[in-house]
């Protein structure tokens, strides 16, 4: 885990990075995954580089939400659709 965070930090320090889009679709669910994502997000924020995590599964997204880290670990809007929610929706009013 430290090696991956170190690699991301080193790339950020070299500069020239406008935005990071990180595909985590192969990542296992759990608190260790949340810790890794949080460390990567922190490294990016410290250097002023926006980051978006793509491919987060519904279980991992649920853990992120439960931990209150949804704002700190941004994901594209389409990854917020929860298939376990009625009609595959995350909420809101019908007809919108």
N, C-alpha and C positions, 0 to 999 in steps of 0.2 A: 504494500500500500504506500509506504513512504517513497518507494522508488517512482511510482506513478506521479505522486504529488510533486516530487523533486523534478521530474521530467517536465511537467507542465510549468512549474515555476521557472525552470531554466529557459524554456522557450519564451516565456513572457518577459524575462529579463533581457533577452536579446532584442526585444522590441519588434515593431512592425506588425503587431497583431491588432487587428481592428475589432474582431469579435471571435469568441470561441463557441463552436457548436460541437458538443460532445455527445456521440452516440453511445448510450449505455444499455442498449437492448439486450446484450448478452450478460449483463450484470445480475448476480443473484440478489434476491430480496433479503433484507435484514438490516439490523442496526449498523453492521460493519460497512455496508454499502452506503448508508446515509452518512456515516462519518467520512468516508472517502469523498463523496460528492461535496460535502460541506467544506472539507479541506481544499479541494480544487476550486470551489467557488470563492473561498476566502483569498486564495492566492491570486485569482483573477481580479477580484475587487480591490485588493491592495495595490494593484498596478493600473487600476482604472479601466480594465478591459471587461466589457459585458460578456456574459456566458449564458448559454442556453443548453439544457440537457435534453436530448431527444431519445425517444425509444424507451422511456420509462414505462414499465408495465403497471397494471392497475394495483397489484399488491404493494409494490414499492411506492407508488404514488400515494396509496392509502397510508403507509407508514410515514411518509414525508408530511402529509396533511396532519396526521395524528401528533407528530412531533412539533407541529407549528412552524415548519421550515419551508412552506410553499413559496413564500416570497424570496427567501434566501437561495432556494434551489429552483430557479425558473425553468419551466418547460413550455414547449409550444402549446397554444390553446387546444389543438386537436388531441393532445395526449391527456387532456382532462376529462374526456368522455369516459365514463365508468360503465362498462358493459353490465355490471351487476345492478345498476340503477334501473328502475322501471323505464322501459322504452329506450334504454341505452343513454339516457340523459343524466346530466349532473344536477339538474334542478332548474328553477326558473318557472315562469308562467307558460302555460300551453298557448300555442298560437304565435309565439315569438321566434 
